[in-house]
Amino acid sequence: MQTLSMEIEGMSCGHCVAAVRGALVELPGVQVADVQIGSARVEYDPAQVQPEQIAGAIQDEGYAVMPGKG
């Protein structure tokens, strides 16, 4: 498992946190470590999913993603 930390723009409330968490838990090989307003940290299996796919799932919810330090 690898760790990915992301800064997320556009989140402003608990609904935003729930939307991002919901998108992340649907991805195969992803374990959500933490989601807060403005950030998320996950552990993922690179054999099942890539960081671009993780960011894409968040972007599909309407938020902008900037990778943080892993």
mmJSON file of the N, C-alpha and C atoms, coordinates in Angstrom:
{"data_MODEL":{"atom_site":{
"group_PDB":["ATOM","ATOM","ATOM","ATOM","ATOM","ATOM","ATOM","ATOM","ATOM","ATOM","ATOM","ATOM","ATOM","ATOM","ATOM","ATOM","ATOM","ATOM","ATOM","ATOM","ATOM","ATOM","ATOM","ATOM","ATOM","ATOM","ATOM","ATOM","ATOM","ATOM","ATOM","ATOM","ATOM","ATOM","ATOM","ATOM","ATOM","ATOM","ATOM","ATOM","ATOM","ATOM","ATOM","ATOM","ATOM","ATOM","ATOM","ATOM","ATOM","ATOM","ATOM","ATOM","ATOM","ATOM","ATOM","ATOM","ATOM","ATOM","ATOM","ATOM","ATOM","ATOM","ATOM","ATOM","ATOM","ATOM","ATOM","ATOM","ATOM","ATOM","ATOM","ATOM","ATOM","ATOM","ATOM","ATOM","ATOM","ATOM","ATOM","ATOM","ATOM","ATOM","ATOM","ATOM","ATOM","ATOM","ATOM","ATOM","ATOM","ATOM","ATOM","ATOM","ATOM","ATOM","ATOM","ATOM","ATOM","ATOM","ATOM","ATOM","ATOM","ATOM","ATOM","ATOM","ATOM","ATOM","ATOM","ATOM","ATOM","ATOM","ATOM","ATOM","ATOM","ATOM","ATOM","ATOM","ATOM","ATOM","ATOM","ATOM","ATOM","ATOM","ATOM","ATOM","ATOM","ATOM","ATOM","ATOM","ATOM","ATOM","ATOM","ATOM","ATOM","ATOM","ATOM","ATOM","ATOM","ATOM","ATOM","ATOM","ATOM","ATOM","ATOM","ATOM","ATOM","ATOM","ATOM","ATOM","ATOM","ATOM","ATOM","ATOM","ATOM","ATOM","ATOM","ATOM","ATOM","ATOM","ATOM","ATOM","ATOM","ATOM","ATOM","ATOM","ATOM","ATOM","ATOM","ATOM","ATOM","ATOM","ATOM","ATOM","ATOM","ATOM","ATOM","ATOM","ATOM","ATOM","ATOM","ATOM","ATOM","ATOM","ATOM","ATOM","ATOM","ATOM","ATOM","ATOM","ATOM","ATOM","ATOM","ATOM","ATOM","ATOM","ATOM","ATOM","ATOM","ATOM","ATOM","ATOM","ATOM","ATOM","ATOM","ATOM","ATOM","ATOM","ATOM","ATOM","ATOM","ATOM"],
"id":[1,2,3,4,5,6,7,8,9,10,11,12,13,14,15,16,17,18,19,20,21,22,23,24,25,26,27,28,29,30,31,32,33,34,35,36,37,38,39,40,41,42,43,44,45,46,47,48,49,50,51,52,53,54,55,56,57,58,59,60,61,62,63,64,65,66,67,68,69,70,71,72,73,74,75,76,77,78,79,80,81,82,83,84,85,86,87,88,89,90,91,92,93,94,95,96,97,98,99,100,101,102,103,104,105,106,107,108,109,110,111,112,113,114,115,116,117,118,119,120,121,122,123,124,125,126,127,128,129,130,131,132,133,134,135,136,137,138,139,140,141,142,143,144,145,146,147,148,149,150,151,152,153,154,155,156,157,158,159,160,161,162,163,164,165,166,167,168,169,170,171,172,173,174,175,176,177,178,179,180,181,182,183,184,185,186,187,188,189,190,191,192,193,194,195,196,197,198,199,200,201,202,203,204,205,206,207,208,209,210],
"type_symbol":["N","C","C","N","C","C","N","C","C","N","C","C","N","C","C","N","C","C","N","C","C","N","C","C","N","C","C","N","C","C","N","C","C","N","C","C","N","C","C","N","C","C","N","C","C","N","C","C","N","C","C","N","C","C","N","C","C","N","C","C","N","C","C","N","C","C","N","C","C","N","C","C","N","C","C","N","C","C","N","C","C","N","C","C","N","C","C","N","C","C","N","C","C","N","C","C","N","C","C","N","C","C","N","C","C","N","C","C","N","C","C","N","C","C","N","C","C","N","C","C","N","C","C","N","C","C","N","C","C","N","C","C","N","C","C","N","C","C","N","C","C","N","C","C","N","C","C","N","C","C","N","C","C","N","C","C","N","C","C","N","C","C","N","C","C","N","C","C","N","C","C","N","C","C","N","C","C","N","C","C","N","C","C","N","C","C","N","C","C","N","C","C","N","C","C","N","C","C","N","C","C","N","C","C","N","C","C","N","C","C"],
"label_atom_id":["N","CA","C","N","CA","C","N","CA","C","N","CA","C","N","CA","C","N","CA","C","N","CA","C","N","CA","C","N","CA","C","N","CA","C","N","CA","C","N","CA","C","N","CA","C","N","CA","C","N","CA","C","N","CA","C","N","CA","C","N","CA","C","N","CA","C","N","CA","C","N","CA","C","N","CA","C","N","CA","C","N","CA","C","N","CA","C","N","CA","C","N","CA","C","N","CA","C","N","CA","C","N","CA","C","N","CA","C","N","CA","C","N","CA","C","N","CA","C","N","CA","C","N","CA","C","N","CA","C","N","CA","C","N","CA","C","N","CA","C","N","CA","C","N","CA","C","N","CA","C","N","CA","C","N","CA","C","N","CA","C","N","CA","C","N","CA","C","N","CA","C","N","CA","C","N","CA","C","N","CA","C","N","CA","C","N","CA","C","N","CA","C","N","CA","C","N","CA","C","N","CA","C","N","CA","C","N","CA","C","N","CA","C","N","CA","C","N","CA","C","N","CA","C","N","CA","C","N","CA","C","N","CA","C","N","CA","C","N","CA","C","N","CA","C"],
"label_alt_id":[null,null,null,null,null,null,null,null,null,null,null,null,null,null,null,null,null,null,null,null,null,null,null,null,null,null,null,null,null,null,null,null,null,null,null,null,null,null,null,null,null,null,null,null,null,null,null,null,null,null,null,null,null,null,null,null,null,null,null,null,null,null,null,null,null,null,null,null,null,null,null,null,null,null,null,null,null,null,null,null,null,null,null,null,null,null,null,null,null,null,null,null,null,null,null,null,null,null,null,null,null,null,null,null,null,null,null,null,null,null,null,null,null,null,null,null,null,null,null,null,null,null,null,null,null,null,null,null,null,null,null,null,null,null,null,null,null,null,null,null,null,null,null,null,null,null,null,null,null,null,null,null,null,null,null,null,null,null,null,null,null,null,null,null,null,null,null,null,null,null,null,null,null,null,null,null,null,null,null,null,null,null,null,null,null,null,null,null,null,null,null,null,null,null,null,null,null,null,null,null,null,null,null,null,null,null,null,null,null,null],
"label_comp_id":["MET","MET","MET","GLN","GLN","GLN","THR","THR","THR","LEU","LEU","LEU","SER","SER","SER","MET","MET","MET","GLU","GLU","GLU","ILE","ILE","ILE","GLU","GLU","GLU","GLY","GLY","GLY","MET","MET","MET","SER","SER","SER","CYS","CYS","CYS","GLY","GLY","GLY","HIS","HIS","HIS","CYS","CYS","CYS","VAL","VAL","VAL","ALA","ALA","ALA","ALA","ALA","ALA","VAL","VAL","VAL","ARG","ARG","ARG","GLY","GLY","GLY","ALA","ALA","ALA","LEU","LEU","LEU","VAL","VAL","VAL","GLU","GLU","GLU","LEU","LEU","LEU","PRO","PRO","PRO","GLY","GLY","GLY","VAL","VAL","VAL","GLN","GLN","GLN","VAL","VAL","VAL","ALA","ALA","ALA","ASP","ASP","ASP","VAL","VAL","VAL","GLN","GLN","GLN","ILE","ILE","ILE","GLY","GLY","GLY","SER","SER","SER","ALA","ALA","ALA","ARG","ARG","ARG","VAL","VAL","VAL","GLU","GLU","GLU","TYR","TYR","TYR","ASP","ASP","ASP","PRO","PRO","PRO","ALA","ALA","ALA","GLN","GLN","GLN","VAL","VAL","VAL","GLN","GLN","GLN","PRO","PRO","PRO","GLU","GLU","GLU","GLN","GLN","GLN","ILE","ILE","ILE","ALA","ALA","ALA","GLY","GLY","GLY","ALA","ALA","ALA","ILE","ILE","ILE","GLN","GLN","GLN","ASP","ASP","ASP","GLU","GLU","GLU","GLY","GLY","GLY","TYR","TYR","TYR","ALA","ALA","ALA","VAL","VAL","VAL","MET","MET","MET","PRO","PRO","PRO","GLY","GLY","GLY","LYS","LYS","LYS","GLY","GLY","GLY"],
"label_asym_id":["A","A","A","A","A","A","A","A","A","A","A","A","A","A","A","A","A","A","A","A","A","A","A","A","A","A","A","A","A","A","A","A","A","A","A","A","A","A","A","A","A","A","A","A","A","A","A","A","A","A","A","A","A","A","A","A","A","A","A","A","A","A","A","A","A","A","A","A","A","A","A","A","A","A","A","A","A","A","A","A","A","A","A","A","A","A","A","A","A","A","A","A","A","A","A","A","A","A","A","A","A","A","A","A","A","A","A","A","A","A","A","A","A","A","A","A","A","A","A","A","A","A","A","A","A","A","A","A","A","A","A","A","A","A","A","A","A","A","A","A","A","A","A","A","A","A","A","A","A","A","A","A","A","A","A","A","A","A","A","A","A","A","A","A","A","A","A","A","A","A","A","A","A","A","A","A","A","A","A","A","A","A","A","A","A","A","A","A","A","A","A","A","A","A","A","A","A","A","A","A","A","A","A","A","A","A","A","A","A","A"],
"label_entity_id":["1","1","1","1","1","1","1","1","1","1","1","1","1","1","1","1","1","1","1","1","1","1","1","1","1","1","1","1","1","1","1","1","1","1","1","1","1","1","1","1","1","1","1","1","1","1","1","1","1","1","1","1","1","1","1","1","1","1","1","1","1","1","1","1","1","1","1","1","1","1","1","1","1","1","1","1","1","1","1","1","1","1","1","1","1","1","1","1","1","1","1","1","1","1","1","1","1","1","1","1","1","1","1","1","1","1","1","1","1","1","1","1","1","1","1","1","1","1","1","1","1","1","1","1","1","1","1","1","1","1","1","1","1","1","1","1","1","1","1","1","1","1","1","1","1","1","1","1","1","1","1","1","1","1","1","1","1","1","1","1","1","1","1","1","1","1","1","1","1","1","1","1","1","1","1","1","1","1","1","1","1","1","1","1","1","1","1","1","1","1","1","1","1","1","1","1","1","1","1","1","1","1","1","1","1","1","1","1","1","1"],
"label_seq_id":[1,1,1,2,2,2,3,3,3,4,4,4,5,5,5,6,6,6,7,7,7,8,8,8,9,9,9,10,10,10,11,11,11,12,12,12,13,13,13,14,14,14,15,15,15,16,16,16,17,17,17,18,18,18,19,19,19,20,20,20,21,21,21,22,22,22,23,23,23,24,24,24,25,25,25,26,26,26,27,27,27,28,28,28,29,29,29,30,30,30,31,31,31,32,32,32,33,33,33,34,34,34,35,35,35,36,36,36,37,37,37,38,38,38,39,39,39,40,40,40,41,41,41,42,42,42,43,43,43,44,44,44,45,45,45,46,46,46,47,47,47,48,48,48,49,49,49,50,50,50,51,51,51,52,52,52,53,53,53,54,54,54,55,55,55,56,56,56,57,57,57,58,58,58,59,59,59,60,60,60,61,61,61,62,62,62,63,63,63,64,64,64,65,65,65,66,66,66,67,67,67,68,68,68,69,69,69,70,70,70],
"pdbx_PDB_ins_code":[null,null,null,null,null,null,null,null,null,null,null,null,null,null,null,null,null,null,null,null,null,null,null,null,null,null,null,null,null,null,null,null,null,null,null,null,null,null,null,null,null,null,null,null,null,null,null,null,null,null,null,null,null,null,null,null,null,null,null,null,null,null,null,null,null,null,null,null,null,null,null,null,null,null,null,null,null,null,null,null,null,null,null,null,null,null,null,null,null,null,null,null,null,null,null,null,null,null,null,null,null,null,null,null,null,null,null,null,null,null,null,null,null,null,null,null,null,null,null,null,null,null,null,null,null,null,null,null,null,null,null,null,null,null,null,null,null,null,null,null,null,null,null,null,null,null,null,null,null,null,null,null,null,null,null,null,null,null,null,null,null,null,null,null,null,null,null,null,null,null,null,null,null,null,null,null,null,null,null,null,null,null,null,null,null,null,null,null,null,null,null,null,null,null,null,null,null,null,null,null,null,null,null,null,null,null,null,null,null,null],
"Cartn_x":[0.839,0.0,0.882,0.431,1.113,0.169,0.72,-0.081,-0.106,-1.283,-1.451,-2.187,-1.572,-2.209,-2.545,-3.73,-4.181,-4.786,-4.534,-5.253,-6.432,-7.597,-8.809,-9.452,-9.635,-10.275,-11.764,-12.55,-13.982,-14.817,-14.179,-14.913,-15.214,-16.466,-16.822,-17.697,-18.1,-19.029,-18.953,-19.734,-19.786,-20.282,-21.185,-21.672,-20.528,-19.641,-18.48,-17.584,-17.349,-16.533,-17.175,-18.478,-19.183,-19.128,-19.249,-19.2,-17.832,-16.777,-15.417,-15.156,-15.516,-15.319,-16.078,-17.314,-18.113,-17.481,-16.924,-16.262,-15.025,-14.285,-13.049,-13.306,-14.307,-14.546,-15.047,-15.536,-16.008,-14.86,-13.675,-12.539,-11.92,-11.62,-10.962,-9.542,-9.149,-7.791,-7.509,-8.565,-8.382,-8.945,-8.15,-8.6,-8.5,-9.616,-9.646,-9.08,-8.011,-7.412,-8.049,-8.275,-8.805,-9.341,-10.511,-11.06,-11.533,-11.041,-11.447,-11.719,-12.339,-12.545,-11.179,-10.951,-9.71,-8.623,-8.831,-7.772,-8.305,-7.515,-7.815,-6.497,-6.503,-5.348,-5.873,-5.299,-5.724,-4.504,-4.748,-3.774,-4.351,-3.486,-3.989,-3.018,-3.583,-2.808,-2.535,-1.273,-0.972,-1.23,-1.415,-1.764,-3.239,-4.047,-5.475,-5.92,-5.201,-5.636,-4.424,-4.478,-3.394,-3.841,-2.89,-3.252,-4.132,-3.915,-4.728,-6.196,-6.443,-7.823,-8.455,-7.67,-8.162,-8.532,-7.631,-7.915,-9.118,-9.232,-10.36,-11.695,-11.741,-12.986,-13.415,-12.445,-12.752,-13.179,-12.494,-12.851,-14.251,-14.621,-15.97,-17.046,-16.688,-17.621,-17.661,-16.783,-16.816,-15.758,-14.709,-13.664,-12.339,-11.487,-10.165,-9.16,-8.286,-7.328,-5.9,-5.121,-3.699,-2.977,-2.142,-1.439,-0.583,-0.611,0.244,1.444,2.137,3.288,2.786,3.291,2.884,3.415],
"Cartn_y":[-1.183,0.0,1.243,2.255,3.542,4.603,5.708,6.794,7.947,8.554,9.721,10.787,11.964,13.108,14.131,14.71,15.668,16.884,18.043,19.246,19.334,19.707,19.738,21.105,21.774,23.088,22.932,23.796,23.819,23.149,22.538,21.904,22.964,22.977,24.005,23.508,22.227,21.768,20.254,19.76,18.328,17.537,18.119,17.435,17.204,18.198,18.069,16.919,16.856,15.786,14.428,14.327,13.069,12.69,13.67,13.393,12.865,13.488,13.042,11.667,11.472,10.161,9.083,9.379,8.41,8.041,9.033,8.76,7.899,8.153,7.409,5.961,5.728,4.353,3.454,4.04,3.248,2.723,3.281,2.873,1.581,0.641,-0.592,-0.304,-0.942,-0.817,0.449,1.206,2.45,2.299,2.687,2.764,4.224,4.799,6.204,6.344,7.12,7.35,8.566,9.638,10.864,11.76,12.339,13.359,14.502,15.701,16.911,17.972,19.063,20.165,20.623,20.504,20.964,19.928,18.698,17.7,16.28,15.366,13.941,13.178,12.074,11.18,9.765,9.025,7.65,6.745,5.477,4.443,3.686,3.339,2.67,1.602,0.625,-0.459,-0.083,0.232,0.661,-0.415,-1.638,-2.686,-2.592,-1.87,-1.77,-0.38,0.659,2.02,2.949,3.977,4.948,6.297,7.141,8.439,9.284,9.166,9.932,9.515,8.233,7.746,8.226,8.285,8.772,10.241,11.036,12.456,12.633,11.803,11.888,11.655,10.724,10.452,11.678,12.386,13.599,14.712,14.834,15.85,15.604,14.35,14.021,14.514,14.696,15.231,16.76,17.376,18.818,19.602,18.928,19.585,19.547,20.543,20.591,19.933,19.116,18.342,18.762,18.982,19.225,18.199,17.357,16.366,17.023,16.431,16.886,15.972,16.047,15.157,13.817,12.739,11.404,10.986],
"Cartn_z":[0.0,0.0,0.0,-0.703,-0.721,-0.18,0.284,0.838,-0.14,-0.283,-1.141,-0.343,-0.24,0.413,-0.663,-0.572,-1.576,-0.915,-1.492,-1.126,-2.087,-1.56,-2.38,-2.247,-3.381,-3.387,-3.674,-3.055,-3.312,-2.237,-1.267,-0.171,0.888,1.38,2.362,3.505,3.468,4.505,4.672,5.611,5.86,4.663,3.883,2.683,1.704,1.578,0.704,1.167,2.459,3.03,2.726,2.916,2.659,1.184,0.297,-1.141,-1.55,-1.049,-1.378,-0.789,0.477,1.111,0.331,-0.054,-0.806,-2.138,-2.828,-4.107,-3.911,-2.847,-2.602,-2.203,-1.376,-0.921,-2.049,-3.13,-4.267,-5.129,-4.969,-5.797,-5.271,-6.17,-5.728,-5.259,-4.184,-3.689,-2.899,-2.545,-1.797,-0.391,0.591,1.977,2.395,2.794,3.181,4.586,4.723,6.023,6.688,5.897,6.467,5.356,5.585,4.692,5.573,5.279,5.988,4.942,5.354,4.426,3.929,2.642,2.028,1.853,2.331,2.171,2.304,1.776,1.927,1.938,2.663,2.705,2.581,1.637,1.415,1.326,1.558,1.248,0.072,-0.887,-2.083,-2.559,-3.26,-3.846,-5.298,-5.649,-7.01,-8.074,-7.666,-8.618,-9.026,-8.233,-8.51,-8.965,-8.523,-8.832,-8.817,-9.646,-9.734,-9.165,-8.732,-8.171,-9.091,-10.394,-11.338,-11.27,-11.051,-10.928,-9.629,-8.579,-7.287,-7.416,-8.006,-8.206,-9.117,-10.135,-11.062,-10.385,-9.439,-8.716,-7.913,-7.338,-6.58,-7.526,-8.644,-9.633,-10.188,-10.341,-10.81,-9.85,-8.58,-7.583,-7.624,-8.428,-8.61,-7.852,-7.392,-6.619,-7.359,-7.139,-7.742,-6.803,-7.363,-6.575,-6.9,-5.835,-5.965,-5.092,-5.702,-4.889,-3.817,-2.648,-1.562,-1.474,-0.397,-0.199,0.307,-0.331,0.03,1.303],
"occupancy":[1.0,1.0,1.0,1.0,1.0,1.0,1.0,1.0,1.0,1.0,1.0,1.0,1.0,1.0,1.0,1.0,1.0,1.0,1.0,1.0,1.0,1.0,1.0,1.0,1.0,1.0,1.0,1.0,1.0,1.0,1.0,1.0,1.0,1.0,1.0,1.0,1.0,1.0,1.0,1.0,1.0,1.0,1.0,1.0,1.0,1.0,1.0,1.0,1.0,1.0,1.0,1.0,1.0,1.0,1.0,1.0,1.0,1.0,1.0,1.0,1.0,1.0,1.0,1.0,1.0,1.0,1.0,1.0,1.0,1.0,1.0,1.0,1.0,1.0,1.0,1.0,1.0,1.0,1.0,1.0,1.0,1.0,1.0,1.0,1.0,1.0,1.0,1.0,1.0,1.0,1.0,1.0,1.0,1.0,1.0,1.0,1.0,1.0,1.0,1.0,1.0,1.0,1.0,1.0,1.0,1.0,1.0,1.0,1.0,1.0,1.0,1.0,1.0,1.0,1.0,1.0,1.0,1.0,1.0,1.0,1.0,1.0,1.0,1.0,1.0,1.0,1.0,1.0,1.0,1.0,1.0,1.0,1.0,1.0,1.0,1.0,1.0,1.0,1.0,1.0,1.0,1.0,1.0,1.0,1.0,1.0,1.0,1.0,1.0,1.0,1.0,1.0,1.0,1.0,1.0,1.0,1.0,1.0,1.0,1.0,1.0,1.0,1.0,1.0,1.0,1.0,1.0,1.0,1.0,1.0,1.0,1.0,1.0,1.0,1.0,1.0,1.0,1.0,1.0,1.0,1.0,1.0,1.0,1.0,1.0,1.0,1.0,1.0,1.0,1.0,1.0,1.0,1.0,1.0,1.0,1.0,1.0,1.0,1.0,1.0,1.0,1.0,1.0,1.0,1.0,1.0,1.0,1.0,1.0,1.0],
"B_iso_or_equiv":[0.0,0.0,0.0,0.0,0.0,0.0,0.0,0.0,0.0,0.0,0.0,0.0,0.0,0.0,0.0,0.0,0.0,0.0,0.0,0.0,0.0,0.0,0.0,0.0,0.0,0.0,0.0,0.0,0.0,0.0,0.0,0.0,0.0,0.0,0.0,0.0,0.0,0.0,0.0,0.0,0.0,0.0,0.0,0.0,0.0,0.0,0.0,0.0,0.0,0.0,0.0,0.0,0.0,0.0,0.0,0.0,0.0,0.0,0.0,0.0,0.0,0.0,0.0,0.0,0.0,0.0,0.0,0.0,0.0,0.0,0.0,0.0,0.0,0.0,0.0,0.0,0.0,0.0,0.0,0.0,0.0,0.0,0.0,0.0,0.0,0.0,0.0,0.0,0.0,0.0,0.0,0.0,0.0,0.0,0.0,0.0,0.0,0.0,0.0,0.0,0.0,0.0,0.0,0.0,0.0,0.0,0.0,0.0,0.0,0.0,0.0,0.0,0.0,0.0,0.0,0.0,0.0,0.0,0.0,0.0,0.0,0.0,0.0,0.0,0.0,0.0,0.0,0.0,0.0,0.0,0.0,0.0,0.0,0.0,0.0,0.0,0.0,0.0,0.0,0.0,0.0,0.0,0.0,0.0,0.0,0.0,0.0,0.0,0.0,0.0,0.0,0.0,0.0,0.0,0.0,0.0,0.0,0.0,0.0,0.0,0.0,0.0,0.0,0.0,0.0,0.0,0.0,0.0,0.0,0.0,0.0,0.0,0.0,0.0,0.0,0.0,0.0,0.0,0.0,0.0,0.0,0.0,0.0,0.0,0.0,0.0,0.0,0.0,0.0,0.0,0.0,0.0,0.0,0.0,0.0,0.0,0.0,0.0,0.0,0.0,0.0,0.0,0.0,0.0,0.0,0.0,0.0,0.0,0.0,0.0],
"pdbx_formal_charge":[null,null,null,null,null,null,null,null,null,null,null,null,null,null,null,null,null,null,null,null,null,null,null,null,null,null,null,null,null,null,null,null,null,null,null,null,null,null,null,null,null,null,null,null,null,null,null,null,null,null,null,null,null,null,null,null,null,null,null,null,null,null,null,null,null,null,null,null,null,null,null,null,null,null,null,null,null,null,null,null,null,null,null,null,null,null,null,null,null,null,null,null,null,null,null,null,null,null,null,null,null,null,null,null,null,null,null,null,null,null,null,null,null,null,null,null,null,null,null,null,null,null,null,null,null,null,null,null,null,null,null,null,null,null,null,null,null,null,null,null,null,null,null,null,null,null,null,null,null,null,null,null,null,null,null,null,null,null,null,null,null,null,null,null,null,null,null,null,null,null,null,null,null,null,null,null,null,null,null,null,null,null,null,null,null,null,null,null,null,null,null,null,null,null,null,null,null,null,null,null,null,null,null,null,null,null,null,null,null,null],
"auth_seq_id":[1,1,1,2,2,2,3,3,3,4,4,4,5,5,5,6,6,6,7,7,7,8,8,8,9,9,9,10,10,10,11,11,11,12,12,12,13,13,13,14,14,14,15,15,15,16,16,16,17,17,17,18,18,18,19,19,19,20,20,20,21,21,21,22,22,22,23,23,23,24,24,24,25,25,25,26,26,26,27,27,27,28,28,28,29,29,29,30,30,30,31,31,31,32,32,32,33,33,33,34,34,34,35,35,35,36,36,36,37,37,37,38,38,38,39,39,39,40,40,40,41,41,41,42,42,42,43,43,43,44,44,44,45,45,45,46,46,46,47,47,47,48,48,48,49,49,49,50,50,50,51,51,51,52,52,52,53,53,53,54,54,54,55,55,55,56,56,56,57,57,57,58,58,58,59,59,59,60,60,60,61,61,61,62,62,62,63,63,63,64,64,64,65,65,65,66,66,66,67,67,67,68,68,68,69,69,69,70,70,70],
"auth_comp_id":["MET","MET","MET","GLN","GLN","GLN","THR","THR","THR","LEU","LEU","LEU","SER","SER","SER","MET","MET","MET","GLU","GLU","GLU","ILE","ILE","ILE","GLU","GLU","GLU","GLY","GLY","GLY","MET","MET","MET","SER","SER","SER","CYS","CYS","CYS","GLY","GLY","GLY","HIS","HIS","HIS","CYS","CYS","CYS","VAL","VAL","VAL","ALA","ALA","ALA","ALA","ALA","ALA","VAL","VAL","VAL","ARG","ARG","ARG","GLY","GLY","GLY","ALA","ALA","ALA","LEU","LEU","LEU","VAL","VAL","VAL","GLU","GLU","GLU","LEU","LEU","LEU","PRO","PRO","PRO","GLY","GLY","GLY","VAL","VAL","VAL","GLN","GLN","GLN","VAL","VAL","VAL","ALA","ALA","ALA","ASP","ASP","ASP","VAL","VAL","VAL","GLN","GLN","GLN","ILE","ILE","ILE","GLY","GLY","GLY","SER","SER","SER","ALA","ALA","ALA","ARG","ARG","ARG","VAL","VAL","VAL","GLU","GLU","GLU","TYR","TYR","TYR","ASP","ASP","ASP","PRO","PRO","PRO","ALA","ALA","ALA","GLN","GLN","GLN","VAL","VAL","VAL","GLN","GLN","GLN","PRO","PRO","PRO","GLU","GLU","GLU","GLN","GLN","GLN","ILE","ILE","ILE","ALA","ALA","ALA","GLY","GLY","GLY","ALA","ALA","ALA","ILE","ILE","ILE","GLN","GLN","GLN","ASP","ASP","ASP","GLU","GLU","GLU","GLY","GLY","GLY","TYR","TYR","TYR","ALA","ALA","ALA","VAL","VAL","VAL","MET","MET","MET","PRO","PRO","PRO","GLY","GLY","GLY","LYS","LYS","LYS","GLY","GLY","GLY"],
"auth_asym_id":["A","A","A","A","A","A","A","A","A","A","A","A","A","A","A","A","A","A","A","A","A","A","A","A","A","A","A","A","A","A","A","A","A","A","A","A","A","A","A","A","A","A","A","A","A","A","A","A","A","A","A","A","A","A","A","A","A","A","A","A","A","A","A","A","A","A","A","A","A","A","A","A","A","A","A","A","A","A","A","A","A","A","A","A","A","A","A","A","A","A","A","A","A","A","A","A","A","A","A","A","A","A","A","A","A","A","A","A","A","A","A","A","A","A","A","A","A","A","A","A","A","A","A","A","A","A","A","A","A","A","A","A","A","A","A","A","A","A","A","A","A","A","A","A","A","A","A","A","A","A","A","A","A","A","A","A","A","A","A","A","A","A","A","A","A","A","A","A","A","A","A","A","A","A","A","A","A","A","A","A","A","A","A","A","A","A","A","A","A","A","A","A","A","A","A","A","A","A","A","A","A","A","A","A","A","A","A","A","A","A"],
"auth_atom_id":["N","CA","C","N","CA","C","N","CA","C","N","CA","C","N","CA","C","N","CA","C","N","CA","C","N","CA","C","N","CA","C","N","CA","C","N","CA","C","N","CA","C","N","CA","C","N","CA","C","N","CA","C","N","CA","C","N","CA","C","N","CA","C","N","CA","C","N","CA","C","N","CA","C","N","CA","C","N","CA","C","N","CA","C","N","CA","C","N","CA","C","N","CA","C","N","CA","C","N","CA","C","N","CA","C","N","CA","C","N","CA","C","N","CA","C","N","CA","C","N","CA","C","N","CA","C","N","CA","C","N","CA","C","N","CA","C","N","CA","C","N","CA","C","N","CA","C","N","CA","C","N","CA","C","N","CA","C","N","CA","C","N","CA","C","N","CA","C","N","CA","C","N","CA","C","N","CA","C","N","CA","C","N","CA","C","N","CA","C","N","CA","C","N","CA","C","N","CA","C","N","CA","C","N","CA","C","N","CA","C","N","CA","C","N","CA","C","N","CA","C","N","CA","C","N","CA","C","N","CA","C","N","CA","C","N","CA","C","N","CA","C","N","CA","C"],
"pdbx_PDB_model_num":[1,1,1,1,1,1,1,1,1,1,1,1,1,1,1,1,1,1,1,1,1,1,1,1,1,1,1,1,1,1,1,1,1,1,1,1,1,1,1,1,1,1,1,1,1,1,1,1,1,1,1,1,1,1,1,1,1,1,1,1,1,1,1,1,1,1,1,1,1,1,1,1,1,1,1,1,1,1,1,1,1,1,1,1,1,1,1,1,1,1,1,1,1,1,1,1,1,1,1,1,1,1,1,1,1,1,1,1,1,1,1,1,1,1,1,1,1,1,1,1,1,1,1,1,1,1,1,1,1,1,1,1,1,1,1,1,1,1,1,1,1,1,1,1,1,1,1,1,1,1,1,1,1,1,1,1,1,1,1,1,1,1,1,1,1,1,1,1,1,1,1,1,1,1,1,1,1,1,1,1,1,1,1,1,1,1,1,1,1,1,1,1,1,1,1,1,1,1,1,1,1,1,1,1,1,1,1,1,1,1]
}}}
